[in-house]
Every structure is written in structure tokens, then in C-alpha cells.
Amino acid sequence: MALVHSFEENGNKLFKYRGQIPILLFLLSVPVVYFTDYSFLENNKSIELPLLIAFGVISFLGQVVRAIAIGTSNKNTSGRNTKEQVAEALNTKGIYSTVRHPLYLGNYFMWIGIVMYTFNVWFVVVVSLFFWLYYERIMFAEERFLERKFGQQYVDWSMKVPAFWPGFKNYIPTEIPFSFKTILRREYSGVSATILGFVFVAFLRDWFTTGNPHFKLVYGITIAVALAISFVFRSLKHYTKVLFEADRS
């Protein structure tokens, strides 16, 4: 099989399971935290909170990137589909005039903030390489699909817009107004998962460095907030029309 077909086939397979990556990161963080030396934190306790805030900001930046992309997307573009590539319209304006895959860029920042909170440089490097190899194939498959679907329109757009790291020289404002309801309807689970990720890493570090699984009150409060976010917005999405929008996916 030619490499071009192999990459596309692999990308389509990986596309179906991209939502499972956070689970893999949760599992991998256990041995990583266990074998990481945290003596520097014991000698510099004052730096832990500023670093947590910094890493939290990185993850929040990822959520912002996703929010901009999702909140200004055409209804007929690809969304949360998992079985196959789907797109009836091509996004070329707004954030999509600066980067071709803003959702994956947002995912990277969301996850890498949590990964950095393990304070293991090698884990950050390995996850970054894994992310690139995994998503490179997904992006390749998506772009092959879009090129066949939209032809020269897609080629012209892709030739001037970077794939992953944004470039702003060709920015074109979008006519689609930002929808906060769309963000609340579609992104609550990602916000909750990010919060739980930070708590999980902090709990593991406390456990492995002290030898006792101390469950601090702040962990319980934070977990309760994350679960409440998911419960409230999932209920609003499935049992009410508060977040419903006829012209949005």
C-alpha cells in the first residue's frame, strides 16, 4: 500500500478513537508521578501555586481556542462526529483563516497544561511527540477528505493557512456571530475533565510523596464543582431547550 493511502487509512482509524486520549493520559500519569522526584517542591513550596496557575492558564488557553473555533463555526461543518469524516461546508474565516486545525491546537494546550503539572520534563516531551504523530495522521486523513469534497476551494485555502501553529497575516473576520450557548452545550465535559485532571495529578503527587493517600478538602470541593458543571449543562442540553439553537450543531 502506498504511504499516502496508508497514512489516510491510519488517520481515519485514529480519528474514531481520538476522544479516548485523555483516558490514556490519566493512566500514564500514575507511573510518571510515582517515579518523578519532587524534592525541589519540598525545598521551594512557594513556587507550587504560581506554577499551578501558569499551567492552568495554558490549559485554559486551549479551551479558549476551542471555544472560538466552535462558537463561530458553520452548522454544516464537521463537529463531534466520531465514526467518519463529515463536512457539508468549509470554514475559511475567523480562526480558520489563521490555522487549519484549531480544535486540535486547543486540545494540545488543554492536555499539555495538565501534563506539565506532573513536573516531569520527559513526560511533556513524550506526550508532545505522541500528540504530533497521532494527530498528524488524523489531520492528513481529514485534509484528504476535504480536498476531495471541496476541490480547488480547499487547496487555495490550505496553501495560505498553516496547519497547526497559527499565522495571522491572512486573517479574515467571520460573519458568523459567536455563540456562547454553543460553548456551554458542547464544551462542558472538556472543562470538567481538565479540572479533574489537575486534581488527579495533585492527589497522586501527595500520595506518592507522603506515602499516604490524603484526600484534602480542596480536592473534594474542586471535584464537586467539576461534576456539578457537567451535571447542570448536560441536563440543560438533554432535558430542556435552554441551550438549543436551530442554526448550530
N, C-alpha and C positions, 0 to 999 in steps of 0.2 A: 504494500500500500504506500502510495506517495506520501511524503511528510505532510503536505498541505491537507490531504484527506484524513491522515492520522490525527493531526492537531485538531481538526474540526470535529472529528468523531469523539476524541477525548474531551474536548471542550464542552460538547453537548451532554456528555455523561456527567462531567463535573458540575455543570450548570444545575442539574437536578438536585445535587446534594450540598449546594453552597450554604444553605441555611443550617447545616449541621456543624459548620466550622467552630462556632462558639463553644459547642459541647466538647469538641476535641481540645480546644484551648483550656477549658476548665480542667479536663483530665490531665493534660500535660503539665499544668501549673503545680500539681501536687508534688511530683518528684523534683521539679525545678526549685520550688520554695524549700523543700526538705534539704536539698544539697547546697543551697546558697548560704554564704557566710554573711551574717547580718551584724557582726561585731561592730562595724563602723556606725551603725544606728545606735547601739548602746552607748557609744562614746560621744555621739552627736545627736542626742534626742531632739534638739530644737529644729533640725532640718527635715524631720519626717513630715510634719504638717505642710510646710511650704512645697515639698516635693509632691505630696499627695494632691495639693491644689493644682500644681503645674501639670501633673499627669491627668487630672480630672479635666482641666481646660483643654488638653489635647483631645481627649475622648469627646468632650462637648463640641469641639470644633468639627469633629467628624459628624456628629449629629446635626450640626448647623448646615454642613454641606449637603447632607442627605435631605434635610428639610427644604432647602432652597430648590433642589432638583425635583423633589416630589411635589412640593407646593405650587410649582409653576409648570407642571408637565401637562401635556395634552392627554385627554382621556384615552385616546386610541393608541398611545404608545405602550411599550412593554411595562408591566408592573410587577406584581408579586407572583407571577406565573413561575411554576417550578417544573412542569412536565416538558415544556418545549418552548422554543423561541416564538414570541408573539409581538407583532407591531403592525398597526394599520396607519401610523403616521410617524414622521421623523422629527424629533426635536433638534432644532439647529440654532435656537436663540436663547437668550438668557445665559444661564450657567453652561448650557450645552454649546455655546459659542466660544467657551473658554477651555472646555475639557470634554472628551467624548464619553467618558465613563465616570461621572461624578458620584454615582451611588457606591461604586467600588472604592473610590478615593475616600469617601466618607466612612465606609466600613473599615478601611485600613486605620484611619486615625482613631476611630472608636475602640478598636481592639488593641492597637499598639499602646494606647494610654494605659490600659489595664496591664498589658504585658510589661511595660516599663515599671509598673508599681511592684513587680517582683524584685526589682533592683538587680536583675541578672542580665548583664550586657549580652551574653551569648544567646540567651533566650530571645532577646529583642532581635538580634541578627538572624537567628534561625527562623523565627516567625516571619520576619520581613522577607526572607528568601522564599520560604514556603508560600507566602501570600502571592509573591510575584509569579512563581512557577504555576501555582494553581489558577490564579485569575488571568494570567497571560493566555492560557488555553481557552478559558471561558470567553474572554474578550475577542480572541481570534474567531471562535465559532459564531459569536454574536455579529461580528463585523462581516463575516462571510454571508450570513443570513440577510443582514441589512443591505449589503451590496447587491445581492440577487433580487431583493424586494424592491429597492428604490433606484437601482442602477446609477446613472451618472449623477443624480442629485446627491446620493450618498458619497460617491467618490469625490466630488467637488468639495463637499463639507469636510470630509475626513482629511483631505490634503492640507487644510489650513488650520485644523483644530487638533491640539495634542491629545494623545490617548489617555494619559493618566495625570501628569503634572500640568496644572493649568497655565495657559498663556492668555493674556488679556488684550493683546494688540488688535484682535479682530472681534472684540466684544460687540454683540448686537442685543439691545434690550428686547425682552419678550413682551408680547401683547397680552399674555395670559396672566391675570392677576393672581397674586399669592393667596393661597387658601390655607388658613390656619386650621380649619376643620379637617382638611385632608391630612395634615400632620398629626392631629390628635387621633384620627381614625386609623392611621396606618403605622405610626411610629411609636406608640406607647410601649409595645413589647421590647423594642430595642433600647429604650430609655431604662426600663426596668432591668433588663439583662445587664446593661452596663453598670448600673448601681450595684446589683448583686455580684458582679464580677469583682469590683473593688472590695466589697465586704468579704468575699470568699478568700481573696489573696491575703487580706489583713488578718482574718481568722486563722488561716494556715500558718502565717508567719508567727503569730502569737503562740500558737500551739507548739510548733516545732522548735522555737527558741526557748520556751519556758518548760516544755515537757508536759504541759497540762492544757487540755482544751478549754481555755477560759472563754466563755461567751459573754462579752461585755454588753452592757445595756445599750450602748450606741449602736452595736450591731443589730440588736433586736429592733430598735426604732427605725433604723435605715431599711432593714428588710421589710418591716411593716409598711413603710412609705412606698417602697418599690412594688410590693404586692397590691397595695391599695390603688396605685396608679393603673396597674394592669386590670384590676377588677372593675374599677369605675369606668374606664374608657372601653373596655371590652363589653361591658353591659350596655353602655350607651350606643355602641356600634351595632350590637346584635339584637337588642330588645327595644330600641327607641329609634326615632328619626332625627334626633338632635344633631347628629353629625352627618346626616345624609346630604349628598349633593348630586343632583341629577346629571351634571356635566363633568363629574370627576370619577376616576376609577377608585 
